[in-house]
Amino acid sequence: MMSFRLPVVVIRKKDGSFKLDDSKSLLYPTIFKLKSKGFINFQWIGWPGIIPKNEDEKARIRLLLAS
């Protein structure tokens, strides 16, 4: 599935670490329900809601999204 936004957003905390928060969309719960029932299979491709400041942040965000 291709979407401008992912079902989660990455938030930069004041201490420089990152956390995930749910994205606000009425579409996502329906899609996850269909996937859990085996009707569809997909991989999300989209923007995590943050622009990394450097390559280190980019790598940390990738790891967070992969977990």
Secondary structure, 3 states (H helix, E strand, C coil): CEEEECCEEEEECCCCCEEEEECCCCHHHHHHHHHHCCCCCCCCEEECCCCCCCHHHHHHHHHHHHC
